Amino acid sequence: MKTVTNVFDLRSTLGAWREKGQRIAFVPTMGALHAGHLALVDHARKSAGKVVVSIFVNPTQFGPGEDFERYPRDLEADAEKLRDAGVDLLFAPPVDVIYPPGFATTVHVAGVSEGMEGARRPGHFDGVATVVARLLCLVLPDVAVFGQKDAQQCAVVMRLVADLGLPVEVRVAPTVREADGLALSSRNAYLTAAERTAAPALFRALLVAQLVHELGEKKPEKVLKAFRLALETEPLISLDSADLVDAATMRPVEKIDRSVLLAAAVKLGRTRLIDNVVFGG
Ligand code: AMP
């Protein structure tokens, strides 16, 4: 595996592969890699001859008071995991390679980015859309792989790629979980032992809500109530937000008569975790 940190080295490596007719699959990440990221790499490996992974903790998607400074960073350990996973190229740029002096563009994806996490974390999806657009333009992959765990992010990226006509196929891979159901996340590293024990209650509560729908409940507020009640059984968890929306448009639904996304964010101490399930339709 080759590691590059600047645009010239990135482009010359990619150019040589393209000249040989290689297809390129790309997995953007913020590092602190776990099996969820590696599942995306696996998906990428099956989609193209060459796999590129980026590691970039993107400052523009963190709000004031969020965890940009303390976000876990371990480039050496990450590089080893990627090498073992058969990645061909790691792109690990410093901030001024992604945002050089004079950088003045912000990508705003209206609609899908504005509700839910977008409303609660102002500027977050502008940061995501801007960095993803920039990375896709730098790498120009045939395929880019994202995780369902960040469902609204996937919707934003798909809208962005469609609207800008970027010649890349966006794939969404399922959420990878611990044996007890907790979605893998780089932020799980922040949890104390007691919080870690409590954390799977989030996914359990999402499954309770899904079951309530599958037993016949079509009213979003009833399904959301079932979710909240199930979550309340775990005192270490406090609910930050829960949204039940159309799985494609991310808009609230009045009745569960199509594929919907139930997405939630919770707090365990200072740590904010997100997860979601898709059902209906
Ligand atoms: P991040 O490093 O958190 O920005 O995540 C990079 C990519 O990995 C995003 O597309 C995430 O949705 C995806 N990802 C994060 N956690 C998981 C998981 N548990 N399962 C599958 N994909 C994930």
Boltz pocket constraint, residues with backbone or C-beta under 6 A from the ligand:
constraints:
  - pocket:
      binder: B
      contacts: [[A, 28], [A, 29], [A, 30], [A, 31], [A, 35], [A, 36], [A, 37], [A, 39], [A, 40], [A, 145], [A, 146], [A, 147], [A, 148], [A, 149], [A, 150], [A, 173], [A, 174], [A, 175], [A, 176], [A, 177], [A, 183], [A, 184], [A, 185], [A, 186]]
      max_distance: 6.0
